[in-house]
Amino acid sequence: MVKMYKTDIKANKTEETKEFKKGNWINMIAPTEEEIKLVCKKLKIQEEFIRYCLDYEEKARIDTEEDDNTTLFIIDVPVIEKENNEQVYSTMPLGMIVVRDDYFITVSLKTNRVVSELEKAKNNIITYKKSRMILQIFYKNAELYLKYLKKINKETEIAENVLKTSLKNKELLKMLSLEKSLVYFTTSLKSNEVVMEKTLRGKIIKLYDEDEDILEDAIIENKQAIEMSKIYSDILNGTMDAYASIISNNLNGVMKFLTSITIILAIPTMIASYWGMNIPVPMQFTSSPWAFYAVVAFSIILGIIAMIWLKKKDMLD
């Protein structure tokens, strides 16, 4: 899908357009081969820059092609994906291409909130101010990381509350998934920080005083997101370790209890087995109507003695 927007300088209004004109913002989401070739032909740029952005494993970086005066910015943006009917937090690359001083292109594998919010607030953007748009995306991206981190923290608290009453595999797997998401977030945020710091030095794109303020705010938000991600990750790691110890301790307690019960139940079984053997027994005892009850009573007494002994050894707690 390809959409183009252009800001009318006189009316100061941004509208969607179908024509390729200088000053356009071209938004490409999961573009087809035909769309890639069409855009590259119209703008006279290489296809590789667009294809780089469609590689899910592509890392955040800045690249410049001097032949056609094109600069590529790639950052990682947070996304929520569906996996086994569960929400999973992950990251994916978002490409921003500055084509000379004529066009600004955004390329992504799928719809993401960073670009979507930019499209919704299109009257707050000026398409021919390409440096400003890049910095706005930096800032919105850092803000979105903070929002998702707060959601992750909330989901962690909910999972912890459930685990306090019942150790369920579902909640443990949920916490494991959140822990993995925090690792992705931390790695991506650090890569984004490198890109923004490099941009701040002003050697890639020209920055004005107002632009520098936006970029500095974006860097501050990104640093805050990094710190939050680290803190939440440490808390989650500690919680997972604690619950792992609790599960192991509970398992040991169950095994200890079952072993004690087995010992107690083995006593009457042993007595009945010995009694059933072909062993001479006094005639008075075998012919007595109370013989069965005597054996049962003897077994119960021995069982109670064994229970008391095991209780003192803390084997029945």
Beta strands, then each sheet from edge to edge (+ up, - down):
strand 1: 2-8
strand 2: 13-17
strand 3: 25-29
strand 4: 61-65
strand 5: 70-83
strand 6: 86-99
strand 7: 103-108
sheet 1: 2+ 1- 3+ 7+ 6- 5+ 4-
end
